[in-house]
Amino acid sequence: MAQFQVILSITTAALGFSATTLTLIYKLVKNMKAKKRAENVIKIGNAIIPYIEQAEKFPAYSSLEKKEYVMTKANQYAIENKIRFDTEAVNARIEELVRLTKSVNKRYKDINFSDERR
């Protein structure tokens, strides 16, 4: 009977240890994948800046056509570098960069000085 209790105690401890280890491994793998995904988004985000500059040199094209050009070039970059292409993330990054450049490049007459405090 005492031997059965020892075996049961060891088995219970081993199961608890196994469950904890598996949970830790699962979370570690999940975090590594998330980190890799974030790094890839940053790489593509940095790569699209020159593509946006190129697209802005096409005055005859609409903003949607320019955006499609940038998306295509970004997708090509992802394929060449074996990076998973996240359309939504790249689209959001393009929108963010375009918004930023528009705010930085505002024309002087478009700035509302009445809102500024003196």
C-alpha positions in Angstrom: 0.0 0.0 0.0 2.8 2.4 0.8 4.4 1.7 -2.5 1.2 2.5 -4.3 1.0 5.9 -2.5 4.6 6.7 -3.6 3.9 5.8 -7.2 0.7 7.8 -7.1 2.5 10.8 -5.6 5.3 10.6 -8.2 2.8 10.3 -11.0 0.8 13.3 -9.8 3.9 15.4 -9.5 5.0 14.3 -13.0 1.7 15.2 -14.5 1.7 18.6 -12.9 5.2 19.2 -14.1 4.3 18.1 -17.6 1.3 20.3 -17.7 3.3 23.3 -16.6 6.1 22.6 -19.0 3.7 22.2 -22.0 2.0 25.4 -21.1 5.3 27.2 -20.9 6.4 25.8 -24.3 3.1 26.7 -25.9 3.3 30.3 -24.7 7.0 30.6 -25.7 6.3 29.4 -29.2 3.3 31.7 -29.5 5.3 34.7 -28.4 8.2 33.8 -30.8 5.7 33.8 -33.7 4.2 37.1 -32.6 7.7 38.6 -32.4 8.6 37.3 -35.8 5.4 38.7 -37.3 6.1 42.1 -35.7 9.6 42.1 -37.0 8.3 41.3 -40.5 5.8 44.2 -40.4 8.6 46.5 -39.4 10.8 45.3 -42.2 8.1 45.8 -44.8 7.1 49.1 -43.2 10.6 50.4 -43.7 10.8 49.0 -47.2 7.6 50.8 -48.4 9.0 54.3 -47.7 11.0 54.4 -51.0 8.0 52.9 -52.8 5.7 55.7 -51.6 8.3 58.2 -52.8 8.4 56.5 -56.2 4.6 56.5 -56.4 4.4 60.2 -55.6 6.4 60.9 -58.8 3.4 59.6 -60.9 1.2 62.8 -61.0 -1.2 61.3 -63.6 -2.3 58.5 -61.3 -4.9 58.6 -58.6 -4.2 58.0 -55.0 -5.7 54.5 -55.2 -3.5 53.6 -58.1 -0.5 54.9 -56.3 -1.5 52.9 -53.2 -1.9 49.7 -55.3 1.5 50.3 -56.8 3.0 50.5 -53.3 1.1 47.4 -52.1 2.4 45.5 -55.1 6.0 46.5 -54.6 5.7 45.7 -50.8 4.3 42.2 -51.7 7.2 41.7 -54.1 9.6 42.6 -51.3 7.9 40.2 -49.0 8.1 37.4 -51.5 11.8 38.1 -52.3 12.7 38.1 -48.6 10.5 35.1 -47.7 8.3 37.2 -45.4 4.6 36.5 -44.8 2.7 39.4 -46.3 0.1 40.9 -44.0 -2.1 43.0 -46.2 -4.0 44.8 -43.4 -0.8 45.7 -41.5 0.9 47.0 -44.7 -2.2 48.9 -45.6 -2.4 50.5 -42.2 1.3 51.4 -42.4 0.9 53.1 -45.8 -2.1 55.1 -44.5 -0.1 56.1 -41.5 2.9 57.3 -43.6 0.7 59.1 -46.1 -1.2 60.9 -43.2 2.2 61.8 -41.7 3.6 63.3 -44.9 0.4 65.2 -45.5 0.6 66.8 -42.1 4.3 67.6 -42.5 3.8 69.0 -46.0 0.8 71.2 -45.3 0.8 74.4 -47.3 1.3 77.6 -45.2 -2.0 79.0 -46.3 -3.8 75.8 -45.1 -2.5 76.2 -41.5 -5.1 77.7 -39.1 -3.2 80.1 -36.9 -6.3 81.2 -35.0 -6.1 78.0 -32.9 -2.6 78.8 -31.7 -2.2 80.5 -28.3 0.0 83.6 -28.1 
